[in-house]
């Protein structure tokens, strides 16, 4: 028992001394990471707000797959509105923040919330595309609006409970603790929410898309040769949509994988505490930028979203510019005519 207490005190002393006497200027790096996150935040909010506006106001986008896209946009929007500002506060080392228990737990919970919601939405989207490609004629019977609505409700309730349960008391916070996920969360919670949930969602998503691409590739020639052209056309359309959604999933893995694997750095004793922290912060900034990329992918690769963006925003901006120019010309002509009449008199 005495050995455990001595080891715990040595660990806490290590974190405190490293944070003060590390080889890297943590204050400078904190300002850099805060600036990067604050640069991302407006673009994340702008892009995902456009997606939500497009899905809500455009009747043609009122489909089940787009409902899942809107749900993913909500998760990404929370990153820009809540998660990034909280992380910025800790990066800047503001007074009474570093060792604030509930602010620290809320920061970690919101990070788990946005990441977990994105993961579950991606899994739900992959399952939806699986049904659409594998069972094109039965898709609307299998994935009804009520089932999609219930699936989204269960998704958000589940991830809310899992993410914010540390605030109810299930945590390992101690006075003077460093605000780090692996330091303040219970081991069982880390194993489930960080390891099991992430690995299971990614594994299932990979399996579903692998099955989609295998079936689409192996049956492409057979489908085109059959007389059921409507089935072939529908399957081909759903397959194109599945490719876009698989790209969204791949980008999520690429952007989040560095941060999810940063916990391994602690086993290397040659790395100091500040080097590990800087690496984790850089990986987290990279992860946040994923929320900015998704709307760009929709606008570039999804024809329906691109047309809505063009019609609603670019066309209206062009009309505003043209109408303003026309009004200016009319005013100038009117003034010129008045001046001419005045001179004639």
Secondary structure as UniProt FT lines:
FT   HELIX           2..21
FT   HELIX           26..57
FT   HELIX           59..61
FT   HELIX           64..78
FT   HELIX           79..83
FT   HELIX           84..91
FT   TURN            92..93
FT   TURN            95..99
FT   HELIX           101..134
FT   TURN            135..138
FT   HELIX           139..142
FT   HELIX           145..164
FT   HELIX           165..168
FT   TURN            175..176
FT   HELIX           181..184
FT   HELIX           187..190
FT   HELIX           191..196
FT   HELIX           197..218
FT   HELIX           220..225
FT   HELIX           229..260
FT   HELIX           262..267
FT   TURN            269..270
FT   HELIX           273..301
FT   HELIX           303..309
FT   HELIX           310..314
FT   HELIX           315..344
//
